[in-house]
């Protein structure tokens, strides 16, 4: 029965209305329950006068009218059978009839012959690792306890009986291992129980880490059987033992969530909260804690420089984050055509260094060379670095005593060049001869071999600039070109006429500079007869052969000079001998 009422006879109500507040009352029997057709009660305590009877009133309508069903004259009687062959719905209440004139006669609760009404579960929630239930009390006044049923492998079994309050904490459940489901049945003293209401289940949360995606995936069963459904779902998170915060609202139709931005080694604890529509009741899931073990990816991968060494090898420098879990890396090289080829495949040595180097020996006298790095991490994720190219220098000499230099523009991703420095190398010593803006790619060096004693000068250019990766940390970089050597042509001065008795008395070759290893001069008359030969550049011809003067005329010479570099100069011509 849902309603607890107090019923009075008309005379007694009038008596109560006009009596003093201090008047005594006649206590009704404690109407406990109905067991089938049997009414059961406990005896009252009344000392105001002699006992007369226990009067039982009945009706088929909760609102009456009620008629006297029976008067029980035995003061020790605690039950009464009311045959109900048609099994109709009946309502009862009782009063105690004592010979106590002027005393207020109280009535018992009004009970019906139906089982107790259900006690709806308000929520099943996990609190501090334990299942906590809350339910609405049954409106039936005969209810004195609640039986808690939990679903097990054996079915729905009673796990406890609650005699006080409308909450229960299940110490024997395993909410961290599974979703726990419950019924709560109302119980009266006659052993009658309410009907089973809808089953309520705890939210069972599971989580897993995806090392390669750097994510955590949560899955759960949404709360079931709230009358108006779920209004919202919330995901709560604590990082490294910190305070829990609500990090996401999830559609009520979903039962999963992917948490991104996982940091390796951090401890993440989650729970899911469902909020009931209309009532606002809340149900928390179990807490899932995960120590993140993720594959730290290659996040930074930049070529810092590709610089040519004295011997023509190339030192490649690159940067990567030193916490990356790299399984393999490859170094690729390309010519100007852009067709990259793997020139080295390596397994990294741990711990990684942020700055790394590799020395390559590309073909000489060619360029520029382009380089890039390709990494494969433990998740088989491939990442390709920015590219960087060497600076290729070329040059030529002129008859005017100058050396002209030309080089390729600086070409490296995320980098810019500010300054070019031009160096001349003589006898192994480098000297800076020019500093140019980063936009320049040519330079002419006024080289005077006679002042240095050598025809050959070597050169390289040095690029200076900055690398600005996406992180924003600007780095100073430099890249050196290949070394080239330019040989100035010999300045050979040969007279075209001599007058031994006049002003120009001797045929002598002047060579500037005197940077040669072999000298061979031959002079012939017009008949092809050799009249003079010397390998000494300081020895001249005075128009004689074997000490005898030769006649005036035209003579022919051949000159062969071998430079220190191995190059040969060959000259042929004529000379007029004047007498």
C-alpha angles and dihedrals in degrees: 000000000000102000128067111203140172115221125195134183113248093248093049092048090054089046090051091049094054099034125100118262090242094060118123122251132222106231117224122225113274097254102212109175148301120265103196105304093343122102112211127198143158122242119261126224114237124160101170096100148318119329116247107171150310107253120208120201125193142186138169090226125061089223094052153182091219122201131196108267100179145338114223109208098187107092090203096053115115104178143040132193118224108187110221106183094170092048091229124169110265135181125208141186132172139214132190115239111209129161093249108131114209095015123127112250111216124204128221128240115291110245132183131210093249125103115266115283119256123270104220117222111242097194146333110216138169111236120177090344095307131103112249122192129195126184140175113256115253111256090223108107094210092066112109103162144019127227116217115213123193127189112245137161086276093054129255106344131176110252100176147349121231117207099176131042131358103264132081136187115208108215094180100054125102105219091161090061104040147351109280118213128201148189125196117205125191115231131201128198092261091062094255114145133196122251118272112269125205115305117251121206132199118241109256112203125197128183139189135183122232102207096192097045093042089229140120118220120207124197128182145157110254117235114273138210104021102149095240097028130235120327097189144353122216132193114212125196139192119189120205093344095311129139117298115250132186104249103172146014113219125201111259090239093059128085102184140060134189117215113204134193096053115178118216113252096013121128115233125190121188139182131176123225125201120197120205120234116245097001098050092219112162132217122192124201126224115282117257117200123192130183101214115235105177133163105254105225131217101268100164121042117156135153105234098189146332109212130178118231129214092265093051096257119130124233110209117198124190140169132223134163107273094220094061116122099226120178098185141352134197133202115218129196132193137180123223090291093072096235102138120205129188109251097172136017117192145172110231122243115232136259090048122227118223093224117049136181138201128183116217128189105209123178112291125245092026137095173343098269122204122210137190136168125230119196132191117198130202089275091055089248110154121214127182122207129224114275130247131191135205121242111248116209126196132170150171140204130234135209089246095071098260133120117214118210128195129176141178120265118262107268118185129129118248089010138104131194121227105173141019118207117199117208129194116204119205122173090347095306118115121212127183108237101173144014113204137182117266091252094064122096102170139061136174117211118205097219122183108196093188090063093054102035094237138085096209124080124175125210144190134173126221121210117209121191147117137276116214112188121190089267087070096233105135116216128195112234139178135191127194125211128225118280119251128187121211122197118207115222115252116258102229116187114195122178118228097207141023134193108195091194093040140052103302099043101166136050103224131157117229115207123191117226108015092228103134139105104208134036127184124173125178129179125197134189123232091273092058094254113144109238101171138022132173140161092193113094090202093059116090135192118245098189097272140114119207089346095307122116116248122220124262114272148093119311131185127227137193122201128192121183124179114203124219088253090059097254116133129218116205121192132177128182149127134267130198117225111207125197 
